Amino acid sequence: MNTITSNNAVIITIGNEILSGKILDTNASYIGKKLGEIGISPVRSISVGDVPSDIQWAVKEACSAADIIICTGGLGPTKDDISKRAVAGYFGRRINVDQEQLRIVEKKFRAVGYNKMPGNNITQAEVPEGAEIFPNSRGTAPGLLIIDGATHFFMLPGVPDEMKGLMTDHIIPYLRNRLQKHEIVLSRTIRTTGIGESRLAELLQPVLGNLDDPEVAFLPDPLGVDVRLTTKGKNREEMLQKIQQIEEDIIQIVSKYVYGYDDDTLESVVGSLLKKHNLTLAIAESCTGGLIGDRVTAVPGSSEYFDRGVITYSNQSKIELLGVDPAALKDKGAVSEEVARQMAEGIREKSGCDIGVATTGIAGPSGGTPEKPVGLVYIALSDKFSAVIRTLQLQGERSRIKQQTTQAALNFIRLRLNDKNLYSN
Amino acid sequence: MNTITSNNAVIITIGNEILSGKILDTNASYIGKKLGEIGISPVRSISVGDVPSDIQWAVKEACSAADIIICTGGLGPTKDDISKRAVAGYFGRRINVDQEQLRIVEKKFRAVGYNKMPGNNITQAEVPEGAEIFPNSRGTAPGLLIIDGATHFFMLPGVPDEMKGLMTDHIIPYLRNRLQKHEIVLSRTIRTTGIGESRLAELLQPVLGNLDDPEVAFLPDPLGVDVRLTTKGKNREEMLQKIQQIEEDIIQIVSKYVYGYDDDTLESVVGSLLKKHNLTLAIAESCTGGLIGDRVTAVPGSSEYFDRGVITYSNQSKIELLGVDPAALKDKGAVSEEVARQMAEGIREKSGCDIGVATTGIAGPSGGTPEKPVGLVYIALSDKFSAVIRTLQLQGERSRIKQQTTQAALNFIRLRLNDKNLYSN
């Protein structure tokens, strides 16, 4: 078995539609993450169009920067798919139709009800001379590997599902087996919400100061800021301790904003808290339109604690499904503290759940007034202790307001269940 | 005013966290799209980490491939933000603190309640010698432009909102004013759902055959395939006609799968159909958990036709909110044609809406049985004519199953409202 001595990699994604922004390139990100998990570091990621000379430029630059290159896109059956020829040309390899691969492709088409394979799919059985073939269980274009000196050049289809299947089933195991044991990379992400990047960096300055190892990165996003600690080395125990020490120092300062770690999501953390306290949840959404329900039910097993939700867009539905007082709607308006409270109490009572949460607000772009501008949102939470309400004034587009409201509502549940004066541990 | 004679561009995105896949690079895609709108074509997109030599390699390659370079990331206040120094170094420019910029940054911090600006933010007032400054109304790091010979090198912050604001307010107008009038680019996207890429390409082969102009691209995604027609030239009228002709030929063959064009979304098309027929909609979701509601309410003004939704995750909620027969739940199970039908009829009756749509299925990863595997989904639609039900057997992860079910449910409404035997035009 050949070994790979360098643990640098370059990712190439090919497609006019990537460059022109018609499609968002999610492949490079996925591949970077997967490589990182086995200690391989991408040093560049390059996108070029379906242009042979541009593809060959990318291949040349990639080969001079790393021994491992993962290239996606342009392997499909349509006319704009030219990657295989361009890459084979760079390495001076001829292209042949692989008979076994041809049988596999034909069989796949029969399995989905074709009598005859669409003729353009014969290209999917074309293989550069000497290339290794990795079967694609989710589609017709196989993965390919060209080895040229120290260079390991992988070609994968651009369809994200197929690329992911090939990475997980074949490419990662292949690389893991052949990598010389290099230093390992450990990292830990501390996930926060409700505080901005600058303020977080300032609060953490005494701890992070001129810290070199672990390396610290702030990753802001509209819903929160992740703080990522990364260290490299050979002694896993020492490395873990180093990260843990800093992590504890960070938590001491900003604990209230920290909702989880690594792959935790706010909805998974809320789900775990509900299970821990043996509580059930019901939701009444107006301006969020179902997005809270969507996030809560993104968690496998959420049916254990999530009983139901209602999306009460009209006033009439707020009255019928939640028992909101028509007078409150008339006097205070649908977007008001009073209606938010009645919605949360209403869904809690009618569902018999332990926790009721409600949102009402003006998501825009129209519907705002000087007194109640776009972005004004009320979130209410009702439990056996009381009903509590938060008022937000958000900025941005409709989708952003829905997202931020949803994030704040989930965080509201988290903070409530973490309140030791109410819910003991 | 200097003019720009080449309409090629390179996009550079800087950040370790992009390469490692910790954050998804959406900036390159957005910039590519915006440049395309004014006839500028990105020829490469390059991502590198926060490493001076890698940044300088990217700058060198970019400058040799294009005259317009847009670079994002690494302008923030934290220690890992080193782009400005690396780029200024490449162009041999010193870095100075710009006093006016410093006052602006300090003022921004006072405006959000700081007595004193966090000290690390002084870097946000640092400007490479001779660079032009573009104010950032959404954050503290301004946009910068270094002109070096024919090269126009723009630096923008990596935070997507701030980058977008600068692109729209400053960079695009700047470029538009200075571009020599080149050929224009027109494109048209035909959006389909319910048919695979291979089958679509095969059906369209007689029309698209060896077509060179307009250029055709198939853009598959788990929820549908877009067919994009692009043509370049100087005579807008002729170009429009050319695209229109092919578009008509395509529609003739695959009309039933085409739900819209360009920026249309399936939910916006469904909304327009509901408004056109003056109909109201109510939704009962089980396995989709609120995602249909979220998509329906993503459309501004959806409150005109969307009255309410319920997310009935528990059996009890299906009985209470929709009047589903407990015997049906017991005998047929919550995931059954019968319960789907009762859910759709129930939400229609209880809401008084014209159209009721319901989903019930097994989103996984657990909960499947040999008779009812993960991915089995029923979608029901009830209107004044009848109740109709579709059975799907989907593949993939929980989130994929929720998304595909939502897409199929919206498409179900679209096809129903387009049925000329039921709803006249």
HADDOCK unambig.tbl for C-alpha pairs under 7 A between the chains (distance, minus, plus):
assign (segid A and resid 18 and name CA) (segid B and resid 29 and name CA) 6.70 0.50 0.50
assign (segid A and resid 19 and name CA) (segid B and resid 29 and name CA) 6.70 0.50 0.50
assign (segid A and resid 19 and name CA) (segid B and resid 32 and name CA) 5.73 0.50 0.50
assign (segid A and resid 19 and name CA) (segid B and resid 42 and name CA) 5.86 0.50 0.50
assign (segid A and resid 19 and name CA) (segid B and resid 43 and name CA) 6.93 0.50 0.50
assign (segid A and resid 19 and name CA) (segid B and resid 44 and name CA) 6.79 0.50 0.50
assign (segid A and resid 19 and name CA) (segid B and resid 45 and name CA) 6.66 0.50 0.50
assign (segid A and resid 20 and name CA) (segid B and resid 29 and name CA) 6.82 0.50 0.50
assign (segid A and resid 20 and name CA) (segid B and resid 32 and name CA) 4.58 0.50 0.50
assign (segid A and resid 20 and name CA) (segid B and resid 33 and name CA) 5.27 0.50 0.50
assign (segid A and resid 20 and name CA) (segid B and resid 36 and name CA) 6.40 0.50 0.50
assign (segid A and resid 20 and name CA) (segid B and resid 42 and name CA) 6.63 0.50 0.50
assign (segid A and resid 21 and name CA) (segid B and resid 29 and name CA) 3.91 0.50 0.50
assign (segid A and resid 21 and name CA) (segid B and resid 30 and name CA) 5.86 0.50 0.50
assign (segid A and resid 21 and name CA) (segid B and resid 32 and name CA) 4.85 0.50 0.50
assign (segid A and resid 21 and name CA) (segid B and resid 33 and name CA) 4.66 0.50 0.50
assign (segid A and resid 22 and name CA) (segid B and resid 33 and name CA) 6.76 0.50 0.50
assign (segid A and resid 24 and name CA) (segid B and resid 26 and name CA) 6.68 0.50 0.50
assign (segid A and resid 24 and name CA) (segid B and resid 29 and name CA) 5.73 0.50 0.50
assign (segid A and resid 26 and name CA) (segid B and resid 24 and name CA) 6.69 0.50 0.50
assign (segid A and resid 29 and name CA) (segid B and resid 18 and name CA) 6.69 0.50 0.50
assign (segid A and resid 29 and name CA) (segid B and resid 19 and name CA) 6.69 0.50 0.50
assign (segid A and resid 29 and name CA) (segid B and resid 20 and name CA) 6.81 0.50 0.50
assign (segid A and resid 29 and name CA) (segid B and resid 21 and name CA) 3.89 0.50 0.50
assign (segid A and resid 29 and name CA) (segid B and resid 24 and name CA) 5.73 0.50 0.50
assign (segid A and resid 30 and name CA) (segid B and resid 21 and name CA) 5.84 0.50 0.50
assign (segid A and resid 32 and name CA) (segid B and resid 19 and name CA) 5.73 0.50 0.50
assign (segid A and resid 32 and name CA) (segid B and resid 20 and name CA) 4.56 0.50 0.50
assign (segid A and resid 32 and name CA) (segid B and resid 21 and name CA) 4.81 0.50 0.50
assign (segid A and resid 33 and name CA) (segid B and resid 20 and name CA) 5.24 0.50 0.50
assign (segid A and resid 33 and name CA) (segid B and resid 21 and name CA) 4.63 0.50 0.50
assign (segid A and resid 33 and name CA) (segid B and resid 22 and name CA) 6.73 0.50 0.50
assign (segid A and resid 36 and name CA) (segid B and resid 20 and name CA) 6.38 0.50 0.50
assign (segid A and resid 42 and name CA) (segid B and resid 19 and name CA) 5.86 0.50 0.50
assign (segid A and resid 42 and name CA) (segid B and resid 20 and name CA) 6.63 0.50 0.50
assign (segid A and resid 43 and name CA) (segid B and resid 19 and name CA) 6.96 0.50 0.50
assign (segid A and resid 43 and name CA) (segid B and resid 48 and name CA) 6.27 0.50 0.50
assign (segid A and resid 43 and name CA) (segid B and resid 49 and name CA) 6.63 0.50 0.50
assign (segid A and resid 44 and name CA) (segid B and resid 19 and name CA) 6.81 0.50 0.50
assign (segid A and resid 44 and name CA) (segid B and resid 47 and name CA) 5.60 0.50 0.50
assign (segid A and resid 44 and name CA) (segid B and resid 48 and name CA) 4.81 0.50 0.50
assign (segid A and resid 45 and name CA) (segid B and resid 19 and name CA) 6.66 0.50 0.50
assign (segid A and resid 45 and name CA) (segid B and resid 46 and name CA) 5.77 0.50 0.50
assign (segid A and resid 45 and name CA) (segid B and resid 47 and name CA) 4.88 0.50 0.50
assign (segid A and resid 45 and name CA) (segid B and resid 48 and name CA) 6.56 0.50 0.50
assign (segid A and resid 46 and name CA) (segid B and resid 45 and name CA) 5.77 0.50 0.50
assign (segid A and resid 46 and name CA) (segid B and resid 46 and name CA) 4.52 0.50 0.50
assign (segid A and resid 46 and name CA) (segid B and resid 47 and name CA) 6.27 0.50 0.50
assign (segid A and resid 47 and name CA) (segid B and resid 44 and name CA) 5.62 0.50 0.50
assign (segid A and resid 47 and name CA) (segid B and resid 45 and name CA) 4.88 0.50 0.50
assign (segid A and resid 47 and name CA) (segid B and resid 46 and name CA) 6.27 0.50 0.50
assign (segid A and resid 48 and name CA) (segid B and resid 43 and name CA) 6.27 0.50 0.50
assign (segid A and resid 48 and name CA) (segid B and resid 44 and name CA) 4.82 0.50 0.50
assign (segid A and resid 48 and name CA) (segid B and resid 45 and name CA) 6.57 0.50 0.50
assign (segid A and resid 49 and name CA) (segid B and resid 43 and name CA) 6.63 0.50 0.50
assign (segid A and resid 80 and name CA) (segid B and resid 217 and name CA) 6.72 0.50 0.50
assign (segid A and resid 118 and name CA) (segid B and resid 202 and name CA) 6.23 0.50 0.50
assign (segid A and resid 202 and name CA) (segid B and resid 118 and name CA) 6.31 0.50 0.50
assign (segid A and resid 217 and name CA) (segid B and resid 80 and name CA) 6.75 0.50 0.50
assign (segid A and resid 289 and name CA) (segid B and resid 293 and name CA) 5.47 0.50 0.50
assign (segid A and resid 289 and name CA) (segid B and resid 294 and name CA) 4.96 0.50 0.50
assign (segid A and resid 289 and name CA) (segid B and resid 297 and name CA) 5.59 0.50 0.50
assign (segid A and resid 290 and name CA) (segid B and resid 290 and name CA) 4.21 0.50 0.50
assign (segid A and resid 290 and name CA) (segid B and resid 291 and name CA) 6.08 0.50 0.50
assign (segid A and resid 290 and name CA) (segid B and resid 293 and name CA) 4.90 0.50 0.50
assign (segid A and resid 290 and name CA) (segid B and resid 294 and name CA) 4.66 0.50 0.50
assign (segid A and resid 291 and name CA) (segid B and resid 290 and name CA) 6.08 0.50 0.50
assign (segid A and resid 291 and name CA) (segid B and resid 291 and name CA) 6.37 0.50 0.50
assign (segid A and resid 291 and name CA) (segid B and resid 294 and name CA) 5.09 0.50 0.50
assign (segid A and resid 293 and name CA) (segid B and resid 289 and name CA) 5.47 0.50 0.50
assign (segid A and resid 293 and name CA) (segid B and resid 290 and name CA) 4.88 0.50 0.50
assign (segid A and resid 294 and name CA) (segid B and resid 289 and name CA) 4.97 0.50 0.50
assign (segid A and resid 294 and name CA) (segid B and resid 290 and name CA) 4.66 0.50 0.50
assign (segid A and resid 294 and name CA) (segid B and resid 291 and name CA) 5.10 0.50 0.50
assign (segid A and resid 297 and name CA) (segid B and resid 289 and name CA) 5.60 0.50 0.50
assign (segid A and resid 298 and name CA) (segid B and resid 399 and name CA) 6.57 0.50 0.50
assign (segid A and resid 300 and name CA) (segid B and resid 365 and name CA) 6.77 0.50 0.50
assign (segid A and resid 303 and name CA) (segid B and resid 313 and name CA) 6.41 0.50 0.50
assign (segid A and resid 306 and name CA) (segid B and resid 313 and name CA) 6.99 0.50 0.50
assign (segid A and resid 307 and name CA) (segid B and resid 313 and name CA) 5.43 0.50 0.50
assign (segid A and resid 307 and name CA) (segid B and resid 314 and name CA) 5.24 0.50 0.50
assign (segid A and resid 308 and name CA) (segid B and resid 311 and name CA) 5.28 0.50 0.50
assign (segid A and resid 308 and name CA) (segid B and resid 312 and name CA) 4.90 0.50 0.50
assign (segid A and resid 308 and name CA) (segid B and resid 313 and name CA) 5.27 0.50 0.50
assign (segid A and resid 308 and name CA) (segid B and resid 314 and name CA) 6.62 0.50 0.50
assign (segid A and resid 308 and name CA) (segid B and resid 317 and name CA) 6.39 0.50 0.50
assign (segid A and resid 309 and name CA) (segid B and resid 310 and name CA) 5.74 0.50 0.50
assign (segid A and resid 309 and name CA) (segid B and resid 311 and name CA) 4.64 0.50 0.50
assign (segid A and resid 309 and name CA) (segid B and resid 312 and name CA) 6.63 0.50 0.50
assign (segid A and resid 310 and name CA) (segid B and resid 309 and name CA) 5.74 0.50 0.50
assign (segid A and resid 310 and name CA) (segid B and resid 310 and name CA) 4.26 0.50 0.50
assign (segid A and resid 310 and name CA) (segid B and resid 311 and name CA) 5.85 0.50 0.50
assign (segid A and resid 311 and name CA) (segid B and resid 308 and name CA) 5.29 0.50 0.50
assign (segid A and resid 311 and name CA) (segid B and resid 309 and name CA) 4.64 0.50 0.50
assign (segid A and resid 311 and name CA) (segid B and resid 310 and name CA) 5.84 0.50 0.50
assign (segid A and resid 312 and name CA) (segid B and resid 308 and name CA) 4.90 0.50 0.50
assign (segid A and resid 312 and name CA) (segid B and resid 309 and name CA) 6.63 0.50 0.50
assign (segid A and resid 313 and name CA) (segid B and resid 303 and name CA) 6.39 0.50 0.50
assign (segid A and resid 313 and name CA) (segid B and resid 306 and name CA) 6.97 0.50 0.50
assign (segid A and resid 313 and name CA) (segid B and resid 307 and name CA) 5.44 0.50 0.50
assign (segid A and resid 313 and name CA) (segid B and resid 308 and name CA) 5.29 0.50 0.50
assign (segid A and resid 314 and name CA) (segid B and resid 307 and name CA) 5.25 0.50 0.50
assign (segid A and resid 314 and name CA) (segid B and resid 308 and name CA) 6.64 0.50 0.50
assign (segid A and resid 317 and name CA) (segid B and resid 308 and name CA) 6.37 0.50 0.50
assign (segid A and resid 365 and name CA) (segid B and resid 300 and name CA) 6.77 0.50 0.50
assign (segid A and resid 399 and name CA) (segid B and resid 298 and name CA) 6.55 0.50 0.50
